[in-house]
Amino acid sequence: MKRRRQSDALATAIGVILIGLLIQCAGVLKHERLVFPDALEIQRAFFRLLGEGTTWRMMGTTLMHLLIALLAATLIGVPLGLAEGLSRFANRLFRPLISFIRAIPMIVLIIMVMVLADYARVPVIAAALMLIPPISEATAEGCRSIPSELIDVYRMNTDLNPSVLFRVYLPLMAGYLRQAYIEAVGTGMKLVITAEYMVQTRNSLGKAVFSSSYFNEYQDIYAYALIMVLMILLLSEMPTRLARRLSEARETRRGTLN
């Protein structure tokens, strides 16, 4: 298990290095060092930005927008998905709306939200709206995948209630929801930063990217991109690894007791 984790960490590090090599190759092919700066220059910018307190404040702002958007999408998407999974009528009723949100271009959705809401709330609202479909669809699919025998057992004793929801449905749908959240973190990060860029959210990564492009500081843009990649990796991998470690600790404890 330890060797596997080391292998995963090594593969991730090589993947990050590969990004720098691709940028380096693009600069060589296009002979454009301004837009495609040297990999070492990007590396220096990356560590310089990580050493600045302003960068961490901007990361905190963007991370807060993402977490609030994920929470809002969960509070709407999970009940919506349960309704779709339990009721054919609800599935037919909400399918056009879900398809519309999923199909609408990201930039169009952000512009619509900009017209309807305060600019300070645009990153959260736009990201939450775009994340509702994958979460609701994963919930509906997970609900439909539950064996009918288990549903019949709880129906013999009680109706659907919060206790049954948290003890029966959600644990059995955990695999579907976990995959949906892994995808939602990456998609949500891109949405939040794009919205921050468009509305010029103060002390955010989107605003930082805009400022860097305005002053032609492309090495900073790529450095911010690397920071975003690391944030996505941490947010998507940490919950899964924490749950795995808790499960391993629980199994070890059971083995000790037996």
N, C-alpha and C positions, 0 to 999 in steps of 0.2 A: 504493500500500500504506500509506504514511504517512497519507494522507487518510482511508483506511478506518479505521485505528486511532484517529485523532482523533474520527471520527464515532462509533465504538463507545464511546469514553470519554465523549463528550458524552451519548450515549443513556443510559449507565449513571448519570451524574450526574443527568440529568433524572428517571430512574426513582426514584432515592433522594429527590429533592425531591417527587416525586409522592406518596410514602408520607407525608411530612409534611403535604402538602395534604389528603390523605384524612383523616388524623387531625384536622386543623383543621376540616374540614367536619363530621365526626362530632360534634365538640365544639359547633359552632354549632347543629347540628340537635337535639342532645340537651340543650343548655344545661347541660352537666356538665363544668366545667373541671377538676375533680379527676381524673376518669377519663380525660378527653381534654384534656390541657393544651395551652397555646399552642405552636405550632411553634417559635417563638423560644426558649421555655423548654426544649423538648426539645433544640434545637440547643446551648444553653448547657450543659445536662446532658451531652450527647454529648462536647463538647470538654473539659469538666471531668473526665469519667471517663477520657478518653484521656490526660489529663495526670497521672493518678495511677498510681503504680507498682503498687498493689494490683490495678487493672484488668488490667494486663498479665500479672500473675501468674495471675489467674483465667483469662484468655484462654489462657495457656500450659497450664494444667491441663486445660481443656476440649479444646484442640487436641491434647494428648497422648492423651487418652481417644479422640478421634476417629481419630487416626492408628493407634493400636494396634488399634482395632476394625476399621479398614479392612484392616490387615495380616492380622489373624486371619481376617476374612471372605474375603480373597484366598487365603490358604493352604488354606482349606477349600473355598471356592466354585469356584476354578479347576479343581482336580483332580476335584471332583464334576461340574462342567459338562463336562469332557473325557470322563469316564466316560459321562455321559448322551448326549453327542454321538457317541461311538464305538460304544456298545452300546445296542441297543433294550431289552434286558433291564434294564440299569441305569437307563435312562430311566423305564421302568415301575415299577421298584423304588423310586426316590427321588422320583417325582412326587408321591405323597400327602404325604410329609414336607415337601417344598418348598411345596406348596399350603397345608398347615396353617400353616407359619410365615408365609407371605405373607398369609393371611387373618386370622390372630389379631390382635385389636386391640392397639395399641402399649401401652396402659396395662395390659392383662392380662398381656402378656409381661413387662413390667417387674416386676409384682407376683410372677409366678412365679419370676423370677430372684432377687428380694429374699428369697423364702422359701428358695431353694436355695443362695445364695452370700453371701459377706461383702458388706456394703453398699459397701465401698470398690471392689469389682470390678463392681458392678451396671451402671454406665454403659457399661463396655467390653463386658461379656458380652451385655447386652441389645441394644446397637447392632450388635455382630458377628453375632448370631443373625438380626437383621432384615435385615442387608445380604447375607447368604449367598444368598438366592433371586435377587435381581437379578443378582448377579455370576455365579452358576452358570448361570442361564438365558441370559445374554449369551454366556458361554463356549460353552455347548451349541449355541446358534444360530450363533455364529461358526464352530464346528467343522463343523456340518452344511452351512454355506455354501461351504466350501472345494471347489473343483472336483475331481471324482474323478480327472481326469487327473493332477493334481499328486500326489495320494496314491498313485496307481499307480506314478508315477516313483520315489518314495522307497522303495516296497515292493519294487521290483525290486532295490534295492541293500542295504537293511537293514530291520530291524524298528523298531517305534516305540521310541525311546530319548530321553534328555534332549536330545541334540544336535538330533534331528529336531523335538522339541517346541519348542525355543527358536528354531530356524532356519526352520522351516516353519509350524508351527501358530500360535504366538503372533503372529508378524508379520502373518499373513493374517487373524487375528481381532482385530487392533488396533482397528479401527473400532468393532466391537461393544463391546469392553472399555472403550474411551475414553468412549463414551456412557453405559455402565453406571456408570462411576466419577463422571462429572459428576452423575448423578442420586443416586449413593450419598453424595456429599459433603453435599448438602442434607438428604437423609433422615437420614443419620448424625448430623449436627449437631443436628437436632431431637430425635432419640432420646437422644443423650448428655445434652443440656441438660434434657430432661424427666426422665431418670433421676437426674441430679444434683439436680434440684429435689425429687424424691420422697425421696431418701435423704440429702439435706442434705450433699452432698459438700463438704468444706472447701476454701476458696480456688478456687471454680469459678463459672462464669457462672450455672449453675442455682441455686446457693446465693444468689448476688447477686440474682437475680430474685425468689427467695422473700423475702429480707430487704426488698427494695424494696416488694413487695406488702404485707408485714406492716406496714410503716410508712407505707403509702399514698403512696409516692414514685413515682407513675406516670410522671413525666417521666424518671426513671432507667430504668424498665422499657422505655420506648420507645427510650431511648438505647442500652440493652443490645441491643435488637432490631436497631437499625441497625448496631451493632458486629458482631452475628452475621451480618447480611446481607453486610457487607463481607468478613468472614472466608470465607464461602461463595463469594463471587465470586472472591476471590483464590485459594482452593484449587482451584476448578474451572477458572479461566481461565489461571492461571500455568503449569501443566504443558503445556497445549495450545499456549500462545504460545511457551514455551521450545522445545518440539519443532518448531514451525513455523520459529522462527528458526534452529535448528540445521539444519533441512532446507534453508532458504534459503542459509545459509552454505556448506553442502556443495555445493549446486548452483552457487553463485558460484565456489567453488574449482575445481569441475570445468570450468566455462566458462573460467576463467583458464588452467588447464593445457592445455585444448584449443586 
